[in-house]
Amino acid sequence: MHRDAVGSAPRGEGDGVATETQGNASAISEVTRDLAAWIAGTAERPLPPEVAEKAKHHTLDTLAAMVSGSRLRPGELGVAYVRAQHGAPQAGVAGTALVTSAELAAFANGMTAHADETDDSHAPSFTHPGCAVVPAALAMAEREGRSGAELLRAIVLGYELCARSTMSLGRDELYAAGHSTHAFGGLFGAATAAGALAGLDEQHSRWLLSYTAQQAAGITSWARDEEHIEKAFHFGAMPASRGVLGASLVAFGFSGVDDVLSGPRNFFEAFSERPNPGLLTRELGKRYEILHANIKKWPVGSPIQAALDSAQALRAEHDLTPEGIARVEVRLPDIEAHVVDNRSMPDINAQHLVAVMLLDGELGFTSAHDYERMSDPAVLALRERLTLVHDVELGAARPRRQAIVEVKMTDGRLLSHRTRAVRGTADSPMERAEVEAKSLDLLAAVLGAERARALIAAVWGIEAVADARELRPLLAG
């Protein structure tokens, strides 16, 4: 399909009101026109060096989540379902030798990417971009034989639209109404990334936005999922595969509404009472949302990250031993503490993980997901002396998700550590070496250390990858 070479920045920030008429077509809003042009020009538009570097961090982090998640129950189910569909061989499923259709590959890799709480997040939009955007972009890049540079640019685009879509709808209002920011944002991110790699021009990018809006769905009942299976579908598989579907339909020749973002019965009217459509394009090309995204240092639920930072700092600074600990108090924000309070899954159980950290001084993928360790007498003995406090003041503190860990020693000393900026967040981003260390831990158990290091090297040098299909054997398990 012909794609116009559009690489210029949008004309002004726009408020979603200004329109123009093109021939006999309906009036096209400035936001839709500029956004479609931006999508169409993605593959040729170079990234600023700092944006490309951060995009590599998130790409590697998500690939590692996909590979490690292929061995967890939600990932195994997603892979088994896709294997039974016998899709056309277009894209690979990470952690396996399976090659299937792009849509099914995006589904399976979306399930594995959010099979647990290893993947990234974007706090301002309340989304998990990576588990939807990267599977969709990788699947379409493989199907179309796109280069590594084009893949990386599409991933950055996906993070932009994932974040901007929910912020333009009004993140808090959307969530309060029962709609899911994670599913909405993931869908727009996945669809636009896939559309850019499918080579859609401006007209077809406008139709892509309409097919994406038609598929917008997801309700916040995901929070009641105890097994993380529907949650993996909701955060990763559904938006990733539906995004690829929308891009594929338009690339195949499906036409659609020219401007779903304005006019009668438009997308914003359907889902928001106070939308701000201009946020979709405001400072596009100047402010990159991927720079404001978070990577988890620890492969566990987000509300526990700060507590683990503090527990590790206390253990290292004071050379703590379990015999010298009289009691432990962990203070987490009241609005999130309930999510990780004595849960049955080890990777989202705050009491268990803090006890393991104080015992071991480190936490990796295996130890964070070890169900048997939850019955370890040493862990249980320390947990009996550990209290989780739902702290109202921390709930109002900024940056979000702070934690305080206090340890009362048997000799009477009271040790305390407060983590204000969680390591890996936009307020305290990890260095390349830290992202690599986490990724190697997740990848090596499935791929082996040698192939894991080869995959990591390929991502760091992704501009040299001529065809995204070159990554497939490195990801196969």
N, C-alpha and C positions, 0 to 999 in steps of 0.2 A: 504494500500500500504506500502511496506517495505521502511523504511527510514534508510540510513546509519547514524551511530552515528558519526557525524563530528562536533567537537567542537573546533578544533585548529584554530589559526589565519592564514590568508593567507600567502603564502610563498613569502615574498618580496612585494614591492609596485607595481612593474610591469608597463610596458608602453604600454601594449596591443600588443606587437610585438612577444614575445616569444611564441612558440607553442610546442605541443607534439602530437604524433600520438598514438591513442589507438586502437589496432587491425586494422580492416579494416575501422574504422570510419575516418571521415575527421579530419584534424588537429584542435585541440582545443586550443584557445589562453589562455595564463596564466590568463588574467583577467576573462574570462568566467569560466575557471576551478575553480579559487579561489572564484568567486562570487557564483557559483552554490553550492560549498561546504559550504559557509557561510549561504546561504539560508537553505540548508538541515539540518544544525546543530542548527538552531535558537531555536527550542523548548526546547532543553536541555541545552542551554548555559546561565549560570547565568548572571545577569546584575550587574555592579558596583552599589553600593548603591545610589550614587548621580544621576545616570542615571535612575534607577528605580523610584526614587522620582520625577524627572522631567517628566518622562513618565506618572506617575499618574496625575500630574498637567494637562498635555495636554489631557489625556484621559477624565478626569472629565470635562475639559473646552469644549471639543468637544461633549460629551454626553449632556451637558447643552445647547449647541447650537442646537443640534438635537431636544431636547425636546421643547425648546422655539420656534424654527423654524417651528415646526409642526403646529403652530397656525398662521403662516404668509402665505401670498398668494402663494409663490413658493412651500413651504412645503405642503400646503393643496392640491395643484395640483399634486405634486409628490405622495402623499399618495392616493389620489383618483384614479390616474392612476394605481398604483400598486394594489389597492383593486379590480379593475375591471379585473385584469389578473388571479385571482384565482390560485395563485401559491401554490405549495406543502408546507405544514407547516414545515418550517425548521428554521426560524429566525424571530425575532420580529421587528416591526417598532416602534421606539421611539415615545412616546407621544400618542400612540394609543393602542388598544387591538389587532391589526392586526398581524397575523403570516402568513408568506408567504415564498416563496423560498429564498435561500440565495442571489441569484443574484438580485431579486426584492427588498428584504429588503435593500441591499446595495444601490440600486437606490434611494429608498424613503428616507433613512437616509442620503444619500449624498445630496439630494435636501433640506432636512430640516437643515442639518449642515451648508449649505451656503445659507440659505434662506434670510439672510441679512449679515451684516458685523461683526458678533459676533465672528467668529472662528479665529484660530491662523494663523501664517504665518512664513515663513523662508526667511529672506531677502537675504542672499547670493545666494540662488537658484531662487529667485523670484517665490515662490510657497506658497500655502496654504495646508500644509500636512494633517492636522487633518480631514478636511471635506471629503477627499477621503480615507485615510488610516484607520481611526477608523471605519467608516461604513463597509468597506470591511472586516477588521479583526474581528469585532464583529459578522458579519453575518456568516463567515466561522467557527469561534470558536463555535457558537451556533450549526451550522449544524453538526460539528464534535464532539461536546461535550468536547471541550478543557478546560483546567483549566484556572483560572485567571492569573496565572504566565505565562503560555504559550501565552495567549492573550497579556499580557504586552510586552513580548519579541518580539512577531510578530509586534506589533505596533512600537517598537523601530527600528526594521528592516525596516519597511515601511518608517519611517522618513528618514532613511539613504538613501534608494534608491530613494525616492522622490527628495531629495536634490541633491544627487550625479549624478542622471541622467541628469538633466538640466545643472549642472556645467560642466560635462564631454563633453556635446555637445557645450558648450560655451553659457552661459546664454544670454548675450547681443546680440550676433550674431543671436541666435535662435529667440529671440523676435523681433529683427529688420527685420528678414526675414518674419515675419508675423505668425510664429508658436507660439503656446501658451505654455509658461513654466508651467503654472498652470495645464493644461490638461496633458502634457507630464509627468511632475513630479508626479502628482497625480496618474496617471495610473501605473507607475513603482512602486510607493510606495504601492498602493493597491494590485497589482498583487503579489508582493513578500511576503507581509504580509499574503495574502490569501494562497499562495503556501506553505509557512512554516506551516500554520495551517492545510492544507490539507495533510501534511505528505509526501511531495515530496522528493525523494532522489536526489542525484547529477545529474544523467542523466535526470530525469524528470524536475529538476529545470532549466537545460539548455534549454529544450524544452519550459518551461514556459517563459523564456526570449524571445524566438522567437515569441511565440504567443502574448506576450506583445508588442514587437516591431512592429508586423504586425498591431496592433490596434492603434498605436500612431497617434494621430490626435488632431486637435484643432487649431483655428486661432484667432488672437487677435481682431477680430471684436466684441468679447464679450463686449468690452468697450462701444459699442453703445447701449447696452441693458438698456433701461430706467426702466424696471419693475423688474429687478433682477431675472427673471424666467429662461431665457436662460443662464444667468451667473451661477445660482445655478446648472443647468444641466452640464454646462461646467466645473466648478471647483470641484463639488462634485459627482453628480449622474453618469455622464458618466464615469469618471475614476474609481469610486468605483465599479460599476456594471460590467464594462469591465474587471477589475482586477479579480473579482470573476469568471467571465466567463472563462478567460484564465486558471486560476488555476483549475477550475472544468473540463474543457476539457482534460487537461493533466492528472489529477487524474483519469478521466474516461477511459483513454487509448489512447488518441490522441497522436501520435508521431509528431516530428517536426524537424526543422533544428538544428543541434547540436551546432552550434556557430553562432548566428546572429550578434554578435559584431565584427566579423572579417571575412575575406574571400571575395569573389566576391559579389558585390551588398549588402554590409552589412548595418546595421542600421546607423552607424556613417557616412558612405559615403552618405547615402540618405539625412541626415539632417544637416550636418555640413561640412564646408570647413576646419576648424582647430580644430578637436576634440582632446580631451585628455582622451582616454579610461581609463588610469591608475587611474584617479580620482574616478572611481567606487569602487576601492578596496584599495586605498592608505590610510594607517593608520586606516583601518577598524578594529574595536575593541579597538582602542586607542583614536581616535577622534570621538565623537558621535554627529551627527548633531542635535539631539533633544535638546542638551544643548545650541545650538545656535538659537533655534526657539523662537518666540515671542508669548506671550499671551496678548491679549488686556485687559487692565484694564476697559476700557469703551466699552460697546456694540455698537460701532459705527465704521465708516470707519477709516482705519489706519491713513490717513493724518490729522485727527482731534485730535488724541490722545494727542499729545504734547500741542496743544492749550488748551485742557480741563485741562491738568495737570497744566498749567500756570494760567488759569482762577480760578481754585479751590484754588491754592496757594495764589493768590492775594486776593481773597474774604476772605479766612480764616485769613490771616495775618493782613489785614486792616479793617476787619469787614465792607465790602462794602455794601451799600444800593443803589438801583437804583436811588433814589432821588439825591444822591451825585455824580453820574457819569455824566460828561459832554460829553465825547466821549470815544470810545474804538477803538483801532487799533489792528487787529490780523494779524501777519505776518507769512505766511507759505511759504515753498519752492515753487518757481515758477513752477517747473516741476510737481508738484502735486496739487497745489492750485485749478486749474481749475476743478479737479475731484469733489471737495466738495464746489464749489462756487455757493451758492443759488440754490441748487438742490431741486427738488420737494419732495424727500423722506426725512423725518426728520433726520434719522440716518446717512445721508451722506451730511447734510447741515451744513457747518461750522458756518455761521452766526447765524443760529437758535440755534444750540447746545451751543455755547459759551454764548449766551444771557440767555438760560435756566440755565446754570451752574452759571452765575453771579447772577441770581435771586434766585436759590434754594441752591446752594453750594454743590450739589450732582447730580448724574445722574445715573439712573437705566434703566433696559430694558424697563419698561413701559413708562417712561418719554421720553426716546430716540426714541420711536416708536409712539408717540402720535401725530397723524395728526391734531387733534383739537387744540392742543397746538400751532400749527403754526399760528393760528388765534387769539391767546390770546392777548388782547390789551396791557398787560404789556410786553409780549415778543416783540410784534411789535414795541412798543415805544422804547425799548432798542435797537432793531435792527436798527432803524432809526439813532441811534448815533454810529453805529458800522460799521467799514470799514475793508474789507479783502484785504490785500496787497499781491501780488504775488512777493515774494522776491527772487531776483537772487542770492544774497550771501548765503542765507539759502539753496538754491538749491545745492550749492557746499559744504556745511558744512557736517562734519562727527562727530559723528554718523548721519545717515540720519533722515529725518523727524523731525527736530527741529522746534520750534515755539517761537515767541516772542509775548506777549500780553502786550500792553500799555494802561493804563487807565488814562485819564485826568479828575481830579476831579473838581467839581464846585468851590472848594476853592482854585484852582490854582495848587494843587499838581499833579505831574506826576509820576505815579506808573508803574513799569515795571517788568516783570518776563520772563526769558528765560529758556525753558526746552531743555536741551541738550541731556540727555539720557531719553527717554520715559519710563515711568513706565510699566513694563511687558515685555520689550524687553530684549534681551540677555545682554545689557549693564546695565540694572537695573531690574533684574528679581523680580517678586512678590514672597512673602512668601506664604507658604501653606494656612495661614489664609486668605490672600487676594484672592487667587484663590477660596477658599471655599465660601467666602462672595459673590463674583461675581456669582458663580455657583448656590448658594442658591437663589439669586434674580431671575435667569433665570428659575430654576426648579420649585420653589414653586408655581408659578402662574398656572402651569399645573398639577403638581403632588400633591400639598399640601405640607405644611412645613414638616410634619412628614415623609412622604415617600421620600421627597427630601433629608432630613438629613440621612435617611437610605441608600439611593443610594450613597451619599457622603461617608458615613462610609464604604460602601462596596468597593468603589474604593480605599480609603486609605488603606484598608486591603485586596487588591485584591489577594494577595498570598494565602489567606485562602479560596478563592472561588474554589471549586472543579470542577465545571462545569459552563461555561459561561452562560448557560441557567438559572442559578440562578438569573442573573441580569434582566431577561426579565420582571418579575412582578414588579420590582422596576421602570422600565422605561415605563411601560404601562400607558397610560392616559385614 
